[in-house]
Amino acid sequence: MLKQLINEIRAGGTLETSILAARLGTTPQLVEAMLEHLQRSGLIEAYVNCGDGCLGCGLQDACRKTPGTIRLWQSK
């Protein structure tokens, strides 16, 4: 299931944990745990600060309204 999650992240796009959970046939809580594990393992990394990149980002409005509630990941 971890490999499937990595493939979803590599495919790109914006996915909520509930959507990832449905695709993987599991719970959002397990997806969150797997994301944390993958990050600790060094297979993915979280965006901490988008900086000027937010200017073209489709999530910029949501980030400004509720800072810290949106997490973005990328594979290494």
N, C-alpha and C positions, 0 to 999 in steps of 0.2 A: 504494500500500500504506500510505503514511503516513496518508492520509485514512481508510482502513479502521480503522487503529489508533486514531485520534482518535475515530471513531464508537464503537468498543468502549469506550473510556474514558468517553465521554459517556453511554453506555447505563448505566453504573454497575455495581455488583456487585463481587465480589472475583474477580479472575482472576490466575492464575499466568502467568509468562512462557511456560511450556510450553503452556498452554491457548491463550493468545493466538497463539503460533506456529502451533499446529495450525489455528486458525481462519483465519489469514492465509496458510497454506501455506508457512511459512518456518521458520527455526530460532530457538530461544530467544535465541541470541547476537545475531541480527539484530534481534529485538524489543528487546533491551536497548539496542543501538546506536540504534535509531529513537527509543526513549524519551529517551535522552540528547540526541539531535538536537532533538527536539520541545521539550525543556526549555530547551536553549540558545537555541532560536528564540523562546521565550516563549509557545508555544502550550499548554503544560501546566506545571504546577508540582508539585513533590514536597511532601508533608507532612513537615516536619522534626520537629515535636514535636506530638503530639496533645493534650498537656496534660490537662485534666479531661475532654476528650471521650472518652478511653479507657474511661471508666466504662461506657459503653453499647456499646462496640465489640466485635465478635465476634473480633477479632484480638488482644485485649489479653493473653491467656495466651501466645500465641506470641511477642508482642513482649517480654514479660518474660523468657521463657526464653532467647531468642536476640536480644538487642538489636542493632539495626542490620542485621539480615538481611532484614527485611520493608520493602519500599518501597511507599508509596501515592502515587498520582497523581490529579490532577484537571485537567480542562480549564479554560481561562480563558474 
